[in-house]
Amino acid sequence: MSFYDVYKSLEDKDLDYIIENTKEEEIKEILAKDFLDEFDFLKLLSNEAKNHLEIMAKRANFLTLKHFGRAVLLYTPIYISNYCVNKCVYCSYNHENEIKRKKLNLEEIEKEAIEISKTGLRHILLLTGDSRKESPVSYIKDAVKILKKYFDAISIEVYALKEDEYKELVDAGVSGLTIYQEVYNEDIYKKVHLKGPKSNYKNRLDAPERGCKAGMKFIGIGALLGLNDFRKEAFYTGIHCNYLQKKYPHVEYSVSAPRIRPHVGIFDLIDEVDDKDLVQIILAYRIYLKSVGITMSTREKEGFRDHLIPLGVTNISAGVKTSVKGHSSDEDKGEAQFEIADKRSVKEMKEAIKNMNYQPLMKNWMNI
């Protein structure tokens, strides 16, 4: 059994009915429970739940402090290649977009690592485009060997790999895997992933589980909000995480709620997700997934990101550059994947967290 079977089993459930017809009394009953089932979680994403965000926020804050204290993990991405063979309509890396492509050699990767390490960060996320030709597993592994000299925790966000390939990278020093399904609705998935290996829905969906089997310590999943009804996408993300957590309890998990940002290319079939919607998602995640990390990227504006920390966010990026060679040089850079909204440095982000009476962590405590 895989999560795909769980997804298919819900096809005959009227999720829209629950979203539209949840009652106030049901929300109050759910918030009094210690353990929620998947439909309790869906009701927290309902239209009615939006009228109860204040009480949900109190519950989410209590659970966050109980399970995570006031710790907030800081990390930053390092993009080493933006070559891609996919045709994903929402992404700048779409192989049909005429952007400047760049792949770092090992010397350039080390220069990037040195610059990032000067900020004090000890947790890094390595990213590539989806091209086995330009970014084979051997190349990623060589990059990891360099990054190990400067960072204590290395996660990857690359194309979906086979289990033995994930194991190869775990043996090389990778401890975490981030891989977003982008959109769980299978029909929409086919419409926005038009060409390339990423168009294989089930292969992508099963990748986090292959990472668990390969020995990853940390798994991060999520949906790109805006491609479908945010309530359903958040619902499937949450139950996917719950499925993994029950099956592989030794792994640490995080969920993310990234919204579509401006990018190269034209894609206008977007289901709008406003700030209040995103707050509701974060609160529902925290109440349903009590001990799971919640990641918030620089896609969101600085003030808004700060206010999400007490509501459940535990992992936050800082000093972000989404272009290849973005940390070490302003010359000969590859095109950025998307525009960021929060451009604060690591130092500025640390100070902001401290000013909120929270503690910035430079590395994952489980790796200490």
VEXDREN-2710 file (C-alpha; in Angstrom, 1 decimal):
% VEXDREN-2710
k/r/px/py/pz
1/MET/0.0/0.0/0.0
2/SER/1.2/3.5/-0.8
3/PHE/-0.4/6.9/-0.2
4/TYR/-1.8/6.7/-3.7
5/ASP/-4.2/4.1/-2.4
6/VAL/-5.3/6.5/0.4
7/TYR/-5.8/9.2/-2.1
8/LYS/-7.9/7.0/-4.4
9/SER/-10.0/5.8/-1.4
10/LEU/-11.2/9.3/-0.9
11/GLU/-12.4/9.9/-4.4
12/ASP/-16.0/8.8/-3.4
13/LYS/-16.1/11.1/-0.4
14/ASP/-17.9/14.5/-0.8
15/LEU/-15.2/16.7/0.5
16/ASP/-16.9/19.8/-0.8
17/TYR/-20.0/19.0/1.2
18/ILE/-17.9/18.9/4.4
19/ILE/-16.1/22.1/3.5
20/GLU/-19.4/23.9/2.9
21/ASN/-21.6/22.5/5.6
22/THR/-19.5/22.2/8.7
23/LYS/-21.3/23.7/11.7
24/GLU/-20.0/26.0/14.5
25/GLU/-20.7/23.2/17.1
26/GLU/-18.5/20.8/15.2
27/ILE/-15.6/23.2/15.3
28/LYS/-15.9/23.7/19.0
29/GLU/-16.0/19.9/19.6
30/ILE/-13.0/19.4/17.4
31/LEU/-10.9/22.0/19.3
32/ALA/-11.7/20.2/22.6
33/LYS/-10.3/16.9/21.3
34/ASP/-6.9/15.6/22.0
35/PHE/-6.7/13.5/18.8
36/LEU/-8.2/14.4/15.4
37/ASP/-9.1/12.2/12.5
38/GLU/-8.8/13.2/8.9
39/PHE/-12.3/14.6/8.6
40/ASP/-11.9/16.7/11.8
41/PHE/-8.8/18.1/10.1
42/LEU/-10.9/18.9/6.9
43/LYS/-13.5/20.7/9.0
44/LEU/-10.7/23.0/10.4
45/LEU/-10.2/23.9/6.7
46/SER/-13.9/24.6/6.2
47/ASN/-15.7/27.8/5.5
48/GLU/-17.1/27.8/9.0
49/ALA/-13.7/27.4/10.7
50/LYS/-12.7/30.7/9.2
51/ASN/-15.0/32.3/11.7
52/HIS/-13.1/30.7/14.6
53/LEU/-9.5/31.6/13.7
54/GLU/-8.9/33.4/17.1
55/ILE/-9.7/30.3/19.2
56/MET/-7.8/28.1/16.7
57/ALA/-4.8/30.4/17.1
58/LYS/-4.8/30.0/20.9
59/ARG/-4.9/26.3/20.5
60/ALA/-2.2/26.3/17.9
61/ASN/0.1/28.5/20.0
62/PHE/-0.4/26.2/23.0
63/LEU/0.5/23.1/21.0
64/THR/3.5/24.8/19.4
65/LEU/5.0/25.9/22.7
66/LYS/4.3/22.4/24.1
67/HIS/6.0/20.5/21.4
68/PHE/8.7/22.9/20.1
69/GLY/9.1/25.5/22.9
70/ARG/10.3/28.8/21.4
71/ALA/12.8/27.4/19.0
72/VAL/12.8/28.4/15.3
73/LEU/15.2/26.6/12.9
74/LEU/16.9/28.8/10.3
75/TYR/18.1/27.5/7.0
76/THR/18.9/28.7/3.5
77/PRO/18.8/27.1/0.0
78/ILE/21.8/26.7/-2.3
79/TYR/20.8/26.4/-6.0
80/ILE/23.6/24.6/-7.9
81/SER/21.9/24.1/-11.3
82/ASN/18.7/25.4/-13.0
83/TYR/18.8/23.0/-16.0
84/CYS/15.5/21.2/-16.3
85/VAL/13.8/18.9/-18.8
86/ASN/10.2/19.4/-17.4
87/LYS/7.5/21.6/-18.8
88/CYS/5.8/22.7/-15.6
89/VAL/3.6/25.7/-16.5
90/TYR/4.0/27.5/-13.1
91/CYS/7.9/27.4/-12.9
92/SER/10.6/29.6/-14.3
93/TYR/12.8/26.5/-14.8
94/ASN/10.3/25.1/-17.4
95/HIS/12.7/23.9/-20.2
96/GLU/10.8/26.0/-22.8
97/ASN/11.4/29.2/-21.0
98/GLU/14.3/31.3/-22.4
99/ILE/16.2/31.9/-19.2
100/LYS/19.9/32.0/-18.4
101/ARG/20.9/28.4/-17.4
102/LYS/23.7/27.8/-15.1
103/LYS/25.4/24.8/-13.4
104/LEU/28.0/25.3/-10.7
105/ASN/31.3/23.4/-10.9
106/LEU/32.7/22.0/-7.7
107/GLU/34.9/25.1/-7.1
108/GLU/31.9/27.4/-7.4
109/ILE/29.8/25.2/-5.1
110/GLU/32.5/25.6/-2.5
111/LYS/32.6/29.3/-2.9
112/GLU/28.8/29.5/-2.3
113/ALA/29.2/27.2/0.7
114/ILE/31.9/29.4/2.2
115/GLU/29.8/32.6/1.8
116/ILE/26.7/31.0/3.3
117/SER/28.7/29.5/6.3
118/LYS/29.9/33.0/7.2
119/THR/26.3/33.8/8.3
120/GLY/26.5/31.1/11.0
121/LEU/23.9/28.8/9.4
122/ARG/24.6/25.1/9.8
123/HIS/21.5/23.8/8.0
124/ILE/21.4/24.0/4.2
125/LEU/19.0/22.9/1.5
126/LEU/20.5/21.9/-1.8
127/LEU/18.4/22.4/-5.0
128/THR/18.7/21.5/-8.6
129/GLY/16.4/21.5/-11.7
130/ASP/15.1/18.2/-13.0
131/SER/17.8/17.1/-15.4
132/ARG/19.6/13.8/-14.9
133/LYS/22.0/14.8/-17.6
134/GLU/23.1/18.1/-16.1
135/SER/22.6/17.1/-12.4
136/PRO/23.1/13.3/-12.1
137/VAL/23.2/11.7/-8.7
138/SER/27.0/11.6/-8.9
139/TYR/27.1/15.4/-9.2
140/ILE/24.7/15.9/-6.3
141/LYS/26.8/13.5/-4.2
142/ASP/30.0/15.4/-5.0
143/ALA/28.3/18.6/-4.0
144/VAL/27.2/17.1/-0.7
145/LYS/30.8/16.0/0.1
146/ILE/31.8/19.7/-0.3
147/LEU/28.9/21.0/1.8
148/LYS/29.7/18.6/4.6
149/LYS/32.8/20.6/5.3
150/TYR/30.7/23.6/6.2
151/PHE/27.3/22.4/7.4
152/ASP/26.0/20.0/10.0
153/ALA/22.7/19.2/8.3
154/ILE/22.2/18.9/4.5
155/SER/18.8/18.5/3.0
156/ILE/18.1/18.1/-0.7
157/GLU/15.2/19.3/-2.9
158/VAL/15.9/17.7/-6.3
159/TYR/14.0/15.6/-8.8
160/ALA/12.3/12.4/-7.6
161/LEU/14.9/9.6/-7.1
162/LYS/14.8/5.9/-6.7
163/GLU/15.2/4.4/-3.2
164/ASP/18.7/3.2/-3.8
165/GLU/19.7/6.7/-5.1
166/TYR/18.3/8.3/-2.0
167/LYS/20.3/5.7/0.0
168/GLU/23.4/6.6/-1.9
169/LEU/23.0/10.3/-0.9
170/VAL/22.2/9.4/2.7
171/ASP/25.4/7.5/2.9
172/ALA/27.2/10.6/1.4
173/GLY/25.8/12.8/4.2
174/VAL/22.3/13.9/3.3
175/SER/20.0/13.9/6.3
176/GLY/16.8/15.5/4.9
177/LEU/14.5/15.3/1.8
178/THR/12.1/18.1/0.7
179/ILE/9.9/17.2/-2.2
180/TYR/6.5/18.8/-2.9
181/GLN/3.8/17.1/-4.8
182/GLU/2.9/20.6/-6.0
183/VAL/-0.8/19.6/-6.5
184/TYR/-2.5/16.5/-5.2
185/ASN/-5.5/16.6/-7.6
186/GLU/-4.4/14.1/-10.2
187/ASP/-6.3/15.7/-13.1
188/ILE/-4.9/19.2/-12.4
189/TYR/-1.4/17.6/-11.9
190/LYS/-1.5/16.3/-15.5
191/LYS/-2.6/19.7/-16.8
192/VAL/0.2/21.7/-15.2
193/HIS/3.0/19.1/-15.7
194/LEU/2.9/18.8/-19.5
195/LYS/6.2/17.0/-20.3
196/GLY/9.2/15.4/-18.6
197/PRO/9.7/12.9/-15.7
198/LYS/7.9/15.1/-13.3
199/SER/4.7/14.5/-15.2
200/ASN/4.6/11.0/-13.6
201/TYR/2.1/11.7/-10.7
202/LYS/2.5/8.5/-8.8
203/ASN/6.3/8.4/-9.0
204/ARG/6.4/11.9/-7.5
205/LEU/3.8/11.0/-4.8
206/ASP/5.7/8.0/-3.6
207/ALA/9.1/9.8/-3.5
208/PRO/8.8/10.8/0.2
209/GLU/8.2/7.2/1.2
210/ARG/11.2/6.1/-0.8
211/GLY/13.2/8.7/1.2
212/CYS/11.9/7.2/4.5
213/LYS/12.9/3.7/3.4
214/ALA/16.3/5.0/2.4
215/GLY/17.1/6.3/5.8
216/MET/16.3/10.0/5.6
217/LYS/16.0/11.6/9.0
218/PHE/13.8/14.5/7.9
219/ILE/11.1/14.6/5.3
220/GLY/9.4/17.8/4.1
221/ILE/6.3/17.8/1.9
222/GLY/3.7/20.3/0.7
223/ALA/1.5/21.6/-2.1
224/LEU/2.0/24.7/-4.2
225/LEU/-1.0/26.8/-3.1
226/GLY/-2.8/28.4/-6.0
227/LEU/-3.0/25.4/-8.4
228/ASN/-6.3/24.1/-6.9
229/ASP/-8.7/24.7/-4.0
230/PHE/-6.4/25.4/-1.1
231/ARG/-8.6/23.5/1.4
232/LYS/-8.3/20.2/-0.5
233/GLU/-4.6/20.6/-1.2
234/ALA/-3.9/21.4/2.5
235/PHE/-6.1/18.4/3.4
236/TYR/-4.2/16.0/1.2
237/THR/-0.8/17.4/2.4
238/GLY/-1.9/16.9/6.0
239/ILE/-3.1/13.3/5.6
240/HIS/-0.1/12.5/3.5
241/CYS/2.1/13.6/6.4
242/ASN/0.0/11.7/8.9
243/TYR/0.3/8.5/6.7
244/LEU/4.1/8.8/6.6
245/GLN/4.3/9.6/10.3
246/LYS/2.3/6.5/11.3
247/LYS/4.3/4.2/8.9
248/TYR/7.7/5.6/9.6
249/PRO/7.6/7.1/13.2
250/HIS/11.3/7.4/13.5
251/VAL/11.5/10.1/10.9
252/GLU/11.0/13.8/11.6
253/TYR/8.5/15.6/9.3
254/SER/7.6/19.1/8.2
255/VAL/4.8/20.5/6.0
256/SER/5.0/23.6/4.0
257/ALA/2.4/26.0/2.5
258/PRO/4.1/27.9/-0.3
259/ARG/2.0/30.3/-2.4
260/ILE/2.7/30.8/-6.1
261/ARG/5.1/33.8/-6.6
262/PRO/5.9/35.8/-9.8
263/HIS/8.0/33.8/-12.2
264/VAL/9.1/33.6/-15.8
265/GLY/6.3/32.6/-18.1
266/ILE/2.6/33.1/-18.1
267/PHE/0.2/31.0/-16.0
268/ASP/-3.1/32.6/-15.1
269/LEU/-5.2/29.6/-13.9
270/ILE/-4.7/30.4/-10.3
271/ASP/-7.0/29.7/-7.3
272/GLU/-6.3/32.7/-5.1
273/VAL/-5.1/32.1/-1.6
274/ASP/-5.2/35.2/0.6
275/ASP/-3.5/35.9/3.9
276/LYS/-6.4/34.8/6.0
277/ASP/-6.6/31.5/4.0
278/LEU/-2.9/30.9/4.7
279/VAL/-3.3/31.5/8.4
280/GLN/-6.2/29.0/8.5
281/ILE/-4.0/26.4/6.8
282/ILE/-1.1/26.9/9.3
283/LEU/-3.5/26.7/12.3
284/ALA/-5.2/23.6/10.9
285/TYR/-1.8/21.9/10.3
286/ARG/-0.6/22.6/13.8
287/ILE/-3.8/21.4/15.5
288/TYR/-3.9/18.2/13.4
289/LEU/-0.2/17.5/13.2
290/LYS/0.9/18.5/16.7
291/SER/4.5/17.5/16.6
292/VAL/5.2/18.1/12.9
293/GLY/7.4/21.0/11.8
294/ILE/5.8/23.8/9.7
295/THR/8.1/25.5/7.2
296/MET/7.6/29.0/5.9
297/SER/9.7/30.3/3.0
298/THR/10.6/33.8/1.8
299/ARG/7.7/33.7/-0.6
300/GLU/5.9/35.5/2.1
301/LYS/6.5/39.1/3.3
302/GLU/8.6/39.7/6.4
303/GLY/5.9/41.1/8.7
304/PHE/3.5/38.3/7.8
305/ARG/6.1/35.6/8.3
306/ASP/7.0/36.9/11.7
307/HIS/3.3/36.8/12.8
308/LEU/3.0/33.2/11.7
309/ILE/5.7/32.0/14.1
310/PRO/3.6/31.9/17.3
311/LEU/0.8/30.2/15.3
312/GLY/2.9/27.2/14.5
313/VAL/5.8/27.9/12.1
314/THR/9.0/26.2/13.3
315/ASN/11.3/26.3/10.2
316/ILE/12.0/29.5/8.4
317/SER/14.5/30.5/5.6
318/ALA/16.7/33.5/5.7
319/GLY/19.3/35.2/3.5
320/VAL/17.7/33.5/0.5
321/LYS/18.9/33.7/-3.1
322/THR/16.9/31.6/-5.6
323/SER/19.4/32.0/-8.4
324/VAL/22.3/29.7/-9.1
325/LYS/25.5/31.3/-7.8
326/GLY/23.4/33.9/-6.0
327/HIS/25.4/33.9/-2.7
328/SER/28.9/34.3/-3.9
329/SER/28.7/36.6/-7.0
330/ASP/26.5/39.1/-8.8
331/GLU/28.0/38.0/-12.1
332/ASP/27.3/35.0/-14.3
333/LYS/24.3/34.0/-12.3
334/GLY/21.6/31.7/-13.5
335/GLU/18.0/32.9/-13.6
336/ALA/16.1/32.8/-10.3
337/GLN/13.4/30.2/-9.8
338/PHE/10.9/32.8/-8.4
339/GLU/10.8/36.2/-6.8
340/ILE/11.2/36.3/-3.0
341/ALA/9.2/38.6/-0.8
342/ASP/11.3/38.6/2.4
343/LYS/14.8/39.7/1.6
344/ARG/16.2/39.9/5.1
345/SER/19.7/38.6/5.9
346/VAL/20.3/35.8/8.3
347/LYS/21.4/38.4/10.9
348/GLU/18.2/40.4/10.4
349/MET/16.1/37.3/10.7
350/LYS/17.8/36.2/13.9
351/GLU/17.2/39.6/15.4
352/ALA/13.5/39.5/14.4
353/ILE/13.0/36.1/16.0
354/LYS/14.7/37.2/19.2
355/ASN/12.6/40.4/19.4
356/MET/9.6/38.1/19.4
357/ASN/11.0/36.3/22.4
358/TYR/11.8/33.2/20.4
359/GLN/15.1/31.4/20.0
360/PRO/16.7/31.1/16.5
361/LEU/18.4/27.8/15.9
362/MET/21.2/27.5/13.4
363/LYS/21.0/23.7/13.1
364/ASN/18.4/21.0/13.8
365/TRP/18.6/20.0/17.4
366/MET/18.2/16.3/16.5
367/ASN/21.6/16.5/14.8
368/ILE/23.4/18.1/17.7
END
